[in-house]
Amino acid sequence: MRYRLLLLRRALFLVIGICLLLFGVPVKAAEQVILKYRIFREPLSVEELSTFAQTGKISSGLEANLALARQDPKPIRRYLTEPVKVDPVILDRVLNSPVGNTILDQLSQVIHTPSKKANRQALRSALVLSASKDEQMTLMEIIQNYPTSQVEVDGERLESAYRQLRRLQGNLQDLLGF
């Protein structure tokens, strides 16, 4: 009985979140990305990173940071934009489970709040919001939907985060025992 009540409550929160998204209520989202490579930390606007991800046009700040870190922009752009298909309801259920907490903890090593507090909650929100729009998500959408004004991204681990999302895509239903 308690389990059914818990599931009902979660479903209600998901429906409310989707309704708020669809009806245009302003939601706080990331405005600035701190892109980290080893000792290099480059603050960028989310718009700047999004432009790079969508068009390949690279800003001078991002270009300098990637050059200093000896990173090729092409794979980074691919990791940011490659979509991962997910059912937002199943995703929400998995992310609100012990297995989901483990997944969130692993992803929050790459994408996290500047204070490194409340990472699970922020990342869970960004993932579900990203998946709710069109039943798929990208790392760029997750960054854009991050519910703090600033988000830190470990550039050296972007591939790892992308691979984690791909594994999640294939295992969502298995994780719930369907």
C-alpha positions as CSV (number, residue, x, y, z in Angstrom):
1,M,0.0,0.0,0.0
2,R,2.8,2.5,0.9
3,Y,4.6,1.6,-2.3
4,R,1.5,2.4,-4.4
5,L,1.1,5.7,-2.6
6,L,4.8,6.5,-3.2
7,L,4.4,5.7,-6.9
8,L,1.3,7.8,-7.1
9,R,3.0,10.7,-5.4
10,R,6.0,10.5,-7.8
11,A,3.7,10.3,-10.8
12,L,1.8,13.3,-9.6
13,F,5.1,15.3,-9.2
14,L,6.1,14.3,-12.7
15,V,2.8,15.3,-14.2
16,I,2.9,18.7,-12.4
17,G,6.5,19.2,-13.6
18,I,5.5,18.4,-17.2
19,C,2.5,20.7,-17.0
20,L,4.7,23.6,-15.6
21,L,7.1,23.0,-18.5
22,L,4.4,23.0,-21.2
23,F,2.5,26.0,-19.8
24,G,5.6,28.2,-19.9
25,V,6.1,28.9,-16.2
26,P,9.6,30.3,-15.9
27,V,12.0,27.7,-14.5
28,K,15.4,28.6,-13.2
29,A,18.0,27.0,-15.5
30,A,21.7,27.1,-15.9
31,E,23.1,30.3,-17.4
32,Q,26.8,29.7,-16.9
33,V,29.0,26.6,-17.4
34,I,32.3,26.2,-15.7
35,L,34.1,23.8,-18.1
36,K,37.0,22.1,-16.3
37,Y,40.0,20.4,-17.8
38,R,42.6,19.4,-15.2
39,I,43.8,22.8,-13.8
40,F,42.0,24.8,-16.5
41,R,38.5,26.3,-15.6
42,E,36.8,28.3,-18.2
43,P,33.5,30.0,-17.4
44,L,31.2,30.1,-20.5
45,S,27.6,31.0,-21.0
46,V,25.3,28.1,-21.6
47,E,24.3,29.9,-24.8
48,E,28.0,29.9,-25.9
49,L,28.3,26.2,-25.3
50,S,25.0,25.5,-26.9
51,T,26.0,27.4,-30.0
52,F,29.2,25.3,-30.3
53,A,27.2,22.1,-29.8
54,Q,24.5,23.0,-32.4
55,T,26.6,24.7,-35.0
56,G,30.2,23.8,-34.4
57,K,31.0,27.5,-34.1
58,I,33.6,27.8,-31.3
59,S,34.1,30.9,-29.2
60,S,37.6,32.2,-28.6
61,G,37.4,31.4,-24.9
62,L,36.3,27.8,-25.5
63,E,38.8,27.4,-28.3
64,A,41.7,28.6,-26.0
65,N,40.5,26.3,-23.2
66,L,40.4,23.2,-25.4
67,A,43.7,24.0,-27.0
68,L,45.4,24.4,-23.5
69,A,43.8,21.1,-22.4
70,R,44.8,19.5,-25.8
71,Q,41.2,18.4,-26.5
72,D,39.7,17.9,-29.9
73,P,36.4,19.8,-30.2
74,K,34.8,17.3,-32.5
75,P,34.2,14.4,-30.1
76,I,33.2,16.9,-27.4
77,R,30.5,18.3,-29.7
78,R,29.3,14.8,-30.5
79,Y,29.0,13.8,-26.8
80,L,27.1,17.0,-26.1
81,T,24.6,16.5,-29.0
82,E,24.1,12.7,-29.5
83,P,20.5,12.0,-28.3
84,V,19.7,9.2,-25.9
85,K,16.1,7.9,-26.1
86,V,14.3,7.4,-22.8
87,D,10.8,7.1,-21.5
88,P,10.5,10.0,-19.0
89,V,8.1,8.1,-16.6
90,I,10.4,5.1,-16.4
91,L,13.4,7.4,-16.1
92,D,11.8,9.2,-13.1
93,R,11.0,5.9,-11.4
94,V,14.5,4.6,-11.9
95,L,16.2,7.8,-10.7
96,N,14.0,7.7,-7.5
97,S,15.4,4.3,-6.6
98,P,18.6,3.1,-4.9
99,V,20.0,2.1,-8.3
100,G,19.1,5.6,-9.6
101,N,20.9,7.2,-6.7
102,T,24.0,5.3,-7.8
103,I,23.6,6.4,-11.4
104,L,23.1,10.0,-10.3
105,D,26.2,9.9,-8.0
106,Q,28.3,8.7,-11.0
107,L,26.9,11.3,-13.4
108,S,27.4,14.0,-10.8
109,Q,31.1,13.4,-10.9
110,V,30.9,15.0,-14.3
111,I,28.0,17.4,-14.1
112,H,27.5,19.0,-10.7
113,T,26.7,22.1,-8.7
114,P,29.6,24.5,-7.9
115,S,29.2,23.7,-4.2
116,K,28.9,20.0,-4.9
117,K,25.8,19.9,-2.7
118,A,22.3,18.6,-3.7
119,N,23.9,17.1,-6.9
120,R,21.4,14.2,-7.0
121,Q,18.4,16.4,-6.8
122,A,19.7,18.9,-9.4
123,L,20.8,16.2,-11.8
124,R,17.6,14.2,-11.4
125,S,15.6,17.3,-12.2
126,A,17.7,18.1,-15.3
127,L,17.5,14.6,-16.6
128,V,13.7,14.2,-16.2
129,L,13.1,17.7,-17.6
130,S,15.3,17.0,-20.6
131,A,13.6,13.6,-21.3
132,S,10.1,15.1,-20.9
133,K,10.2,17.3,-23.9
134,D,10.6,14.6,-26.6
135,E,11.5,11.3,-24.9
136,Q,15.1,11.8,-25.6
137,M,17.9,13.8,-24.0
138,T,21.4,15.1,-24.7
139,L,24.2,16.2,-22.4
140,M,23.7,19.7,-23.8
141,E,20.0,19.6,-22.8
142,I,20.9,18.3,-19.3
143,I,23.3,21.2,-18.9
144,Q,20.7,23.7,-20.2
145,N,18.0,22.3,-17.8
146,Y,20.3,22.2,-14.8
147,P,18.3,24.0,-12.1
148,T,21.1,26.3,-10.8
149,S,22.4,29.4,-12.4
150,Q,25.9,27.8,-12.6
151,V,26.9,24.3,-13.4
152,E,30.3,22.7,-13.4
153,V,31.3,20.2,-16.1
154,D,34.4,18.0,-16.1
155,G,35.3,18.1,-19.8
156,E,37.7,15.2,-19.5
157,R,34.8,12.9,-18.3
158,L,32.2,14.0,-20.9
159,E,32.6,10.7,-22.8
160,S,32.1,8.8,-19.6
161,A,28.9,10.7,-18.9
162,Y,27.7,10.1,-22.4
163,R,28.4,6.3,-22.1
164,Q,26.6,6.2,-18.8
165,L,23.5,7.7,-20.4
166,R,23.7,5.2,-23.3
167,R,23.8,2.3,-20.8
168,L,20.9,3.9,-18.9
169,Q,18.9,4.0,-22.2
170,G,19.3,0.3,-22.7
171,N,18.7,-0.8,-19.1
172,L,15.9,1.4,-17.8
173,Q,13.2,-1.3,-17.9
174,D,15.6,-3.9,-16.7
175,L,16.5,-1.8,-13.7
176,L,12.9,-1.7,-12.7
177,G,12.4,-5.4,-13.1
178,F,10.1,-5.4,-16.1
